[in-house]
Amino acid sequence: MASMTAASLPAPRASEGAGAPTPILEEKQVSKSHPEQWTVREVAERPERSLVTALREFATTQIADCGGPVAIVSPPLRHLAGGAQLCGPAVTVWTKPGDILYVLKATDLIAAGDVLVVDGGSRPDAAVIGDIAGQALADLGCDGLVVDGAVRDLDGLDAVGLPTFAVGAHPATGSNQGPGAINVVVQCGGVTVRPGDVVRGDASGLVVVPREHLATALAMTQAVADRETSWRQAIARGASLPAATGIDDLISKLAPELSARHRSCLGGAAPADGSVEDPQRRLERALGHYRERT
């Protein structure tokens, strides 16, 4: 993303004015600056609560395996404190890496069940939130905290019980001067997150489901869960793991195909009588076959 000079920055504003909602900019690369910095807006749209509740019933591994419209948050962002289970629509914050100003302001916009997602530019040496803000979030019914950057007060966040995922922990903060933005498109662990997208986290990691694709992702994840159930039932009846999961069938299918391709690359089939061909003769035959093809 092109950098912004000081002269080109918009003037600070506390909130969007009344009237028609401003479209959310689809920004794909945000870090040290943001095209909507100083913006504060309400969540554009939260998904249907029953769909969010249904997604919570599935593990992140099942959601990741569904093959649907799901984004997987990359390491090193991981669970650090509180419980490991979170699932809810995202309230997003972009902040200048290491700055706490807009992260603290975001508590004004949290509703019960939301997940606070902070794009801190992955900065590891300046925490953007700690246990006092964590307590405030927990009191508001926030379902969890995801920070692409550093947090602090892990013991306090554990005591509060706020599920917290972050790149790491650091005892010091950075600045409190901004800029920042709330409920804009952000990046988190290499994934684009928009306000209202659903974030699911557990001990295995984090996934993000775009709010408009939530029903589709749920149906595809249910198919994964059903398949896993059938595997477990087959194993309980005495089937081996390879047999229950279809691995034996897959190997039986792939092995002849791969062997045929291998023989083709070497210049044809092995001797029909099963004898072992002289290596030098086999090499000469393979080279001749290669020259013919090229």
C-alpha positions in Angstrom: 0.0 0.0 0.0 1.3 3.4 -0.8 2.5 5.4 2.2 0.6 8.5 3.3 2.4 11.8 4.0 1.5 13.9 7.0 -0.1 16.5 4.8 -2.4 13.9 3.2 -3.7 12.5 6.4 -7.4 13.2 7.1 -8.2 15.3 10.1 -9.1 13.4 13.3 -12.8 12.7 13.7 -14.5 11.0 16.6 -17.2 9.3 14.6 -19.0 9.0 11.3 -21.8 11.5 10.8 -25.4 10.5 10.6 -27.0 9.6 7.3 -26.3 6.9 4.7 -23.7 4.3 5.9 -20.2 4.7 4.4 -19.2 1.7 2.4 -16.3 -0.3 4.0 -13.2 0.0 2.0 -11.8 -3.4 0.9 -8.2 -2.7 1.8 -5.9 -5.7 1.4 -2.6 -4.5 2.8 -2.7 -2.4 5.9 0.0 -2.1 8.6 1.8 1.1 9.5 -0.9 3.4 8.0 -4.5 2.9 6.9 -6.6 4.8 4.3 -9.4 5.2 6.9 -7.3 6.1 10.0 -9.2 8.3 12.5 -12.4 6.6 11.5 -14.9 5.2 14.1 -18.0 3.5 12.8 -20.6 1.1 14.1 -20.5 -2.5 12.9 -22.0 -2.5 9.4 -23.8 -5.8 9.9 -23.7 -8.6 12.4 -24.6 -12.1 11.2 -27.6 -14.0 12.5 -26.9 -15.1 16.1 -28.2 -18.7 15.5 -25.6 -19.2 12.8 -22.8 -18.0 15.0 -24.0 -20.3 17.8 -24.0 -23.2 15.3 -20.4 -22.5 14.2 -19.2 -22.6 17.8 -20.2 -26.3 17.9 -17.4 -27.1 15.4 -13.7 -27.3 15.9 -11.5 -25.0 13.9 -9.9 -28.1 12.4 -13.3 -29.1 11.0 -14.0 -25.6 9.7 -10.5 -25.5 8.1 -11.1 -28.9 6.4 -14.4 -27.9 4.9 -12.9 -26.5 1.7 -15.4 -23.6 1.8 -15.0 -19.9 2.0 -12.9 -19.9 5.1 -9.6 -18.1 5.9 -7.1 -19.6 8.3 -5.1 -17.3 10.5 -1.3 -18.0 10.3 1.2 -18.4 13.1 2.7 -17.1 15.2 -0.7 -15.7 16.3 -1.9 -18.2 18.9 -3.8 -18.7 22.2 -2.0 -17.0 25.1 -4.5 -16.5 28.0 -8.0 -17.0 29.2 -10.0 -19.9 27.8 -9.2 -21.1 24.3 -12.8 -21.0 23.0 -14.1 -18.0 21.2 -16.7 -17.5 18.4 -18.4 -14.2 17.4 -18.6 -11.4 14.9 -15.6 -9.2 14.7 -15.3 -5.7 15.9 -12.2 -4.6 14.2 -9.5 -2.1 15.2 -6.6 -0.9 13.1 -3.9 0.9 15.2 -0.5 2.3 14.5 1.7 -0.6 15.6 2.2 -0.3 19.4 -0.4 2.4 20.0 -3.2 1.9 22.5 -5.5 4.9 21.8 -8.1 3.3 19.5 -7.9 -0.2 21.1 -9.2 1.3 24.3 -11.8 3.3 22.5 -13.2 0.2 20.9 -14.7 -0.9 24.2 -17.5 1.6 23.5 -18.6 -0.4 20.5 -18.5 -4.0 21.9 -21.8 -5.9 22.2 -22.2 -9.2 24.0 -20.9 -12.0 21.9 -18.5 -9.9 19.8 -14.8 -10.7 19.3 -12.4 -7.7 19.3 -9.9 -8.1 16.5 -6.9 -5.8 16.5 -4.5 -5.2 13.6 -1.3 -4.1 15.4 1.0 -4.6 12.5 2.5 -7.7 14.2 4.7 -5.5 16.3 6.1 -7.7 19.1 7.7 -5.2 21.4 4.8 -2.9 22.5 1.6 -4.3 24.0 -1.6 -2.7 22.8 -3.9 -4.1 25.5 -3.8 -5.6 29.1 -5.9 -6.8 31.9 -7.7 -3.6 32.7 -9.1 -3.3 29.2 -9.6 -7.1 29.3 -11.8 -6.8 32.4 -13.8 -4.1 30.7 -14.3 -6.3 27.6 -15.3 -9.3 29.7 -17.8 -7.2 31.6 -19.4 -6.2 28.3 -19.8 -9.8 27.3 -17.0 -9.8 24.7 -16.4 -13.4 23.6 -12.7 -13.0 23.0 -9.7 -10.9 21.9 -7.5 -11.4 18.9 -4.4 -9.2 18.5 -2.0 -9.3 15.6 0.6 -7.8 17.9 1.5 -8.0 21.6 -0.6 -8.0 24.7 0.4 -7.9 28.4 -0.8 -8.9 31.9 -1.3 -12.5 30.9 -2.0 -13.5 34.5 -4.6 -10.8 34.7 -6.2 -11.8 31.4 -6.2 -15.4 32.7 -8.0 -14.3 35.9 -10.5 -12.3 33.9 -11.1 -15.4 31.7 -11.1 -13.5 28.5 -10.0 -15.8 25.6 -6.9 -14.0 24.2 -5.0 -14.8 21.1 -1.9 -12.7 20.1 1.5 -12.8 18.5 3.2 -12.6 21.9 3.4 -10.8 25.2 5.4 -7.7 26.2 5.4 -5.8 29.5 5.6 -2.3 28.0 3.2 -0.3 25.8 4.2 2.0 23.0 2.2 5.2 22.5 -1.3 6.7 23.0 -1.4 9.3 20.3 -3.0 7.3 17.4 -3.8 7.2 14.6 -6.2 4.3 14.6 -9.6 3.2 13.2 -12.5 1.2 14.4 -14.7 -1.1 12.3 -12.6 -0.9 9.1 -11.1 -3.7 7.1 -8.0 -5.0 8.8 -5.3 -7.7 8.4 -4.8 -10.3 11.1 -2.4 -13.2 10.8 -2.3 -12.7 7.0 -6.1 -12.8 6.8 -8.5 -10.0 5.8 -11.1 -9.4 8.5 -14.1 -7.1 8.0 -16.5 -5.9 10.7 -19.1 -8.6 11.3 -17.0 -11.5 9.9 -17.2 -14.5 12.2 -14.0 -15.4 14.1 -13.7 -18.9 15.6 -10.8 -19.8 17.9 -9.8 -22.8 19.9 -6.6 -24.5 21.1 -5.7 -25.4 17.5 -5.9 -21.8 16.2 -8.2 -19.3 14.5 -10.4 -19.3 11.4 -12.4 -16.4 9.9 -15.7 -16.9 8.0 -17.0 -14.0 5.9 -20.4 -13.2 7.3 -22.2 -13.5 3.9 -20.8 -17.1 3.5 -21.5 -18.3 7.0 -24.5 -20.5 6.1 -22.5 -22.1 3.3 -19.4 -22.7 5.5 -21.7 -24.3 8.2 -23.2 -26.8 5.7 -19.8 -27.8 4.4 -18.4 -28.1 7.9 -21.3 -30.3 8.9 -20.3 -32.7 6.1 -16.8 -32.8 7.5 -18.1 -33.6 11.0 -20.4 -36.3 9.6 -17.5 -37.9 7.7 -15.4 -37.9 10.9 -18.2 -39.5 12.8 -18.5 -42.3 10.3 -14.7 -42.9 10.5 -14.9 -43.2 14.3 -17.9 -45.6 14.1 -16.0 -47.8 11.6 -12.9 -47.9 13.8 -15.1 -48.8 16.8 -16.5 -51.7 14.8 -13.0 -53.0 14.3 -11.9 -51.4 11.0 -8.3 -50.2 10.7 -7.7 -46.5 10.4 -6.5 -46.8 6.8 -9.5 -48.9 5.9 -12.0 -46.7 7.8 -10.8 -43.4 6.3 -10.4 -44.8 2.7 -6.6 -44.5 2.7 -6.3 -48.1 1.5 -8.6 -47.4 -1.4 -6.8 -44.2 -2.3 -3.4 -46.0 -2.3 -4.7 -48.8 -4.5 -6.0 -46.2 -6.9 -2.9 -43.9 -6.9 -0.1 -46.5 -6.9 -0.9 -48.1 -10.3 -1.3 -44.6 -11.9 2.0 -43.4 -10.5 3.7 -46.6 -11.4 2.5 -46.3 -15.0 3.7 -42.7 -15.2 7.1 -43.7 -13.8 7.4 -46.5 -16.3 6.5 -44.2 -19.1 9.2 -41.7 -18.1 11.7 -44.6 -18.1 10.8 -45.6 -21.7 8.1 -48.2 -21.4 7.0 -51.2 -19.4 9.4 -53.5 -17.6 10.2 -56.9 -19.1 7.0 -59.0 -19.4 8.7 -62.1 -17.9 9.4 -60.3 -14.7 13.1 -60.5 -15.0 15.4 -57.8 -13.7 16.7 -55.7 -16.5 20.3 -54.8 -16.7 20.7 -51.2 -15.3 22.9 -50.0 -18.1 20.4 -51.3 -20.7 17.5 -49.7 -18.8 19.3 -46.4 -18.7 20.0 -46.5 -22.5 16.4 -47.4 -23.2 15.2 -44.5 -21.0 17.5 -42.1 -22.7 16.4 -43.2 -26.1 12.8 -42.8 -25.1 13.5 -39.3 -23.8 15.2 -38.3 -27.1 12.2 -39.5 -29.1 9.8 -37.4 -27.0 12.0 -34.2 -27.1 
